[in-house]
Amino acid sequence: MGNINRAWCGMQMYEKISFIVGSICSVSVIMLASLQLLSIWENAINIFVPLLGVLMLTQGLLQWRRNKKSAVFSLCVSIFIFIIFFIINFVK
């Protein structure tokens, strides 16, 4: 427990916020994807795809200090997800 507390205290504020937002997005994506796959909510994909983009964006922010290549890749994937979502939903 002490190691977790030290790691949390060693994080900067933007890293803490990114971690919390990423965790919330991860749980939300898993729940919404399950609802979509089980045909409980047919339009859940319209919500979890942008959340997946937000998740990739937060992962890019968290990886920025540790691994720049991974962070840039996450940011590029996030942009790609948002562009494809926009094209699918608004350009028809």
Secondary structure as UniProt FT lines:
FT   HELIX           2..10
FT   HELIX           13..37
FT   TURN            38..39
FT   TURN            42..44
FT   HELIX           45..63
FT   TURN            64..66
FT   HELIX           68..90
//
